[in-house]
Amino acid sequence: MTFFDPVAAEYDEWYKTPVGRFIDEVETSLAFDLFTPRPGTHVLDVGCGSGNFSLKLAAKGCRVTGIDISPAMLALARKKAAAAGLSVEFLEMNVYALKFPAATFDAVFSMACFEFITEPAKAFAEMWRVLKPGGDLLIGAIHRDSAWGRFYREEARRPGSVFRHAVFTARSDLENLAPEHLIHIAECVFIPPTAPPERFNWEEEKRLAKTERGGFIIATWRKPADGTS
């Protein structure tokens, strides 16, 4: 059992709340601005959790393999995929030892997983290894140096919080992962966690983007087409 298993259902329910739905919409919008899913693209979703992004990628015609270390999360993901009529392969697997040959996937995704990765360079190297030359790798993570980062660091002090296991990511942490291959890095979720629910809307998000640091960072890298690392 992992520390995510007992909270899997609660975690998944957050996406159904008004604030959760809006934040998911904002993060999805930015992710798909930076990476355009194309039908037939074979995508690895690392730390897929309850399948949030796996299902979105599959709905866009991608061939998706989602991996996670939490059996409870994977059970939820399989149930949701079946209900949606989507074909997704979900596997219990650790990112530090991916059981795939080199250059297996056209693209690699990891959204809201790196917060819980204690060895980011090792995880990145494995994700890079299984990515095909010419493919894109996308990582999205809570921005440590933001209002949301401070909020979750406070949350980490609460007994039983999964964020007690988190290692929060700064923008520079992502920029320093294979900087020679970094092609995009951007922020989103500028509305602070203390805002009332009615303020979670696109107008407010765009207004605060001019003055605030985003609570979520997304970066993309491209593996050279000639296969050099």
C-alpha positions as CSV (number, residue, x, y, z in Angstrom):
1,M,0.0,0.0,0.0
2,T,1.2,3.5,-0.8
3,F,0.4,6.7,1.0
4,F,-2.0,7.6,-1.8
5,D,-4.2,4.5,-1.5
6,P,-6.2,5.7,1.6
7,V,-7.0,9.1,0.0
8,A,-7.6,7.9,-3.6
9,A,-11.3,8.5,-3.6
10,E,-11.1,11.8,-1.8
11,Y,-8.4,13.0,-4.3
12,D,-10.5,12.0,-7.3
13,E,-13.6,13.8,-5.8
14,W,-11.7,17.1,-5.7
15,Y,-11.9,17.3,-9.5
16,K,-15.7,17.4,-9.2
17,T,-15.7,20.5,-7.0
18,P,-16.2,23.9,-8.6
19,V,-12.6,25.0,-7.7
20,G,-11.1,21.7,-8.7
21,R,-12.9,21.6,-12.0
22,F,-11.7,25.1,-12.9
23,I,-8.1,24.5,-11.9
24,D,-8.1,21.3,-13.9
25,E,-9.5,23.3,-16.9
26,V,-6.7,25.9,-16.6
27,E,-3.9,23.3,-16.2
28,T,-5.3,21.3,-19.1
29,S,-5.5,24.3,-21.3
30,L,-1.9,25.2,-20.8
31,A,-0.7,21.6,-21.1
32,F,-2.4,21.2,-24.5
33,D,-1.1,24.6,-25.6
34,L,2.4,23.3,-25.1
35,F,1.7,19.8,-26.4
36,T,-0.8,19.0,-29.1
37,P,-2.2,15.4,-28.8
38,R,-2.6,13.7,-32.2
39,P,-4.6,10.6,-32.9
40,G,-2.4,7.5,-32.8
41,T,0.3,9.1,-30.7
42,H,1.6,6.6,-28.1
43,V,1.8,8.5,-24.8
44,L,3.2,7.4,-21.4
45,D,1.4,9.1,-18.5
46,V,3.7,8.9,-15.5
47,G,2.0,9.2,-12.1
48,C,-1.4,8.9,-13.8
49,G,-3.2,8.7,-10.5
50,S,-7.0,8.2,-11.1
51,G,-6.5,8.7,-14.8
52,N,-7.3,12.4,-15.2
53,F,-4.9,13.1,-18.0
54,S,-4.8,9.5,-19.4
55,L,-8.5,9.8,-20.2
56,K,-8.1,13.2,-21.8
57,L,-5.3,12.0,-24.0
58,A,-7.2,8.9,-24.9
59,A,-10.3,11.0,-25.8
60,K,-8.2,12.9,-28.3
61,G,-7.2,9.6,-30.0
62,C,-3.9,8.9,-28.3
63,R,-2.8,5.4,-27.5
64,V,-2.2,5.8,-23.7
65,T,-0.3,3.8,-21.1
66,G,-0.7,5.1,-17.6
67,I,1.5,4.1,-14.7
68,D,1.3,4.7,-11.0
69,I,2.5,3.2,-7.8
70,S,-0.9,3.3,-6.1
71,P,-3.2,0.3,-6.7
72,A,-6.2,2.2,-5.4
73,M,-5.6,5.1,-7.8
74,L,-5.2,2.6,-10.7
75,A,-8.4,0.9,-9.8
76,L,-10.2,4.2,-10.0
77,A,-8.6,5.0,-13.3
78,R,-9.6,1.7,-14.8
79,K,-13.2,2.1,-13.6
80,K,-13.4,5.6,-15.1
81,A,-11.9,4.5,-18.4
82,A,-14.4,1.7,-18.7
83,A,-17.3,4.0,-17.9
84,A,-16.1,6.5,-20.6
85,G,-15.6,3.7,-23.1
86,L,-11.9,4.5,-23.5
87,S,-9.2,2.0,-24.0
88,V,-6.2,2.8,-21.7
89,E,-3.5,0.5,-20.4
90,F,-3.0,1.1,-16.7
91,L,0.0,-0.5,-15.0
92,E,1.5,-0.5,-11.5
93,M,5.0,0.7,-12.0
94,N,7.7,2.9,-10.5
95,V,9.1,5.8,-12.5
96,Y,12.6,5.0,-11.3
97,A,12.6,1.6,-13.1
98,L,10.3,1.8,-16.1
99,K,9.7,-1.6,-17.6
100,F,9.8,-0.5,-21.2
101,P,12.5,-0.7,-23.8
102,A,14.3,2.5,-24.8
103,A,12.5,4.7,-27.3
104,T,9.0,3.1,-26.8
105,F,6.8,6.2,-26.6
106,D,6.1,9.1,-28.9
107,A,5.5,11.4,-26.0
108,V,5.8,11.2,-22.1
109,F,3.5,13.1,-19.8
110,S,3.6,13.7,-16.1
111,M,1.1,16.1,-14.5
112,A,0.9,16.7,-10.8
113,C,3.3,13.8,-10.0
114,F,6.7,15.4,-9.6
115,E,5.7,16.9,-6.2
116,F,6.1,13.4,-4.9
117,I,9.3,12.4,-6.7
118,T,12.3,12.6,-4.4
119,E,14.9,11.9,-7.2
120,P,13.8,14.1,-10.1
121,A,17.0,13.7,-12.1
122,K,16.7,9.9,-12.0
123,A,13.0,10.0,-12.9
124,F,13.6,12.4,-15.7
125,A,16.4,10.1,-17.1
126,E,14.1,7.1,-17.2
127,M,11.3,9.1,-18.8
128,W,13.8,10.4,-21.4
129,R,15.1,6.9,-22.0
130,V,11.7,5.5,-23.1
131,L,10.9,8.6,-25.2
132,K,11.5,8.2,-29.0
133,P,13.8,10.6,-30.8
134,G,11.9,13.7,-31.9
135,G,9.3,13.1,-29.1
136,D,8.2,15.6,-26.4
137,L,8.3,15.1,-22.6
138,L,6.0,17.3,-20.5
139,I,6.1,17.8,-16.8
140,G,3.6,19.8,-14.8
141,A,4.1,20.5,-11.0
142,I,2.9,22.7,-8.2
143,H,5.1,25.8,-8.2
144,R,6.9,25.9,-4.8
145,D,7.5,29.7,-5.0
146,S,3.9,30.7,-5.3
147,A,0.8,31.2,-3.1
148,W,-0.2,27.6,-3.9
149,G,3.2,26.3,-3.0
150,R,3.0,28.0,0.4
151,F,-0.5,26.7,0.9
152,Y,0.5,23.1,0.2
153,R,3.6,23.4,2.4
154,E,1.3,24.5,5.2
155,E,-1.0,21.5,4.3
156,A,2.0,19.2,4.6
157,R,2.1,20.0,8.4
158,R,-1.3,18.5,8.9
159,P,-1.2,14.9,10.3
160,G,-2.2,12.4,7.6
161,S,-1.8,14.8,4.7
162,V,-0.3,13.2,1.5
163,F,1.7,16.4,1.1
164,R,3.9,15.4,4.1
165,H,5.6,13.2,1.4
166,A,5.9,16.1,-1.1
167,V,9.1,17.6,-2.4
168,F,7.9,20.9,-4.0
169,T,9.3,22.1,-7.3
170,A,10.7,25.5,-8.1
171,R,10.7,26.8,-11.7
172,S,14.5,26.6,-11.7
173,D,14.3,22.9,-10.8
174,L,12.5,22.1,-14.0
175,E,14.7,24.5,-16.1
176,N,17.8,22.7,-14.9
177,L,16.5,19.3,-16.1
178,A,18.2,18.9,-19.5
179,P,18.2,22.7,-20.2
180,E,19.6,22.2,-23.7
181,H,16.5,20.4,-24.7
182,L,13.9,22.6,-22.9
183,I,11.5,24.1,-25.4
184,H,8.7,25.7,-23.3
185,I,8.1,26.6,-19.7
186,A,5.0,28.5,-18.5
187,E,2.9,29.1,-15.4
188,C,-0.8,29.0,-14.7
189,V,-3.3,29.0,-11.8
190,F,-2.6,32.6,-10.8
191,I,-5.7,32.8,-8.6
192,P,-4.6,32.2,-5.0
193,P,-5.9,29.4,-2.8
194,T,-7.5,31.9,-0.4
195,A,-9.8,33.3,-3.1
196,P,-13.5,32.6,-2.7
197,P,-14.9,30.0,-5.1
198,E,-16.7,32.7,-7.2
199,R,-13.3,34.2,-8.1
200,F,-12.2,31.1,-9.8
201,N,-13.0,32.1,-13.4
202,W,-11.0,32.9,-16.6
203,E,-11.4,36.6,-16.3
204,E,-9.7,36.6,-12.9
205,E,-7.1,34.1,-14.0
206,K,-6.1,36.4,-16.9
207,R,-6.1,39.5,-14.8
208,L,-3.9,38.0,-12.1
209,A,-1.5,36.6,-14.7
210,K,-0.1,40.1,-15.1
211,T,1.0,40.4,-11.5
212,E,1.1,37.0,-9.7
213,R,3.3,33.9,-9.9
214,G,1.4,30.9,-11.2
215,G,0.7,28.1,-8.7
216,F,1.4,25.4,-11.4
217,I,4.4,25.2,-13.8
218,I,4.4,23.2,-17.0
219,A,7.6,22.5,-19.0
220,T,8.3,20.6,-22.2
221,W,11.5,19.1,-23.6
222,R,12.1,17.7,-27.1
223,K,14.4,14.7,-27.7
224,P,16.7,15.3,-30.6
225,A,15.5,13.5,-33.7
226,D,19.0,12.1,-34.3
227,G,18.8,10.3,-31.0
228,T,21.6,12.2,-29.2
229,S,21.0,12.9,-25.5
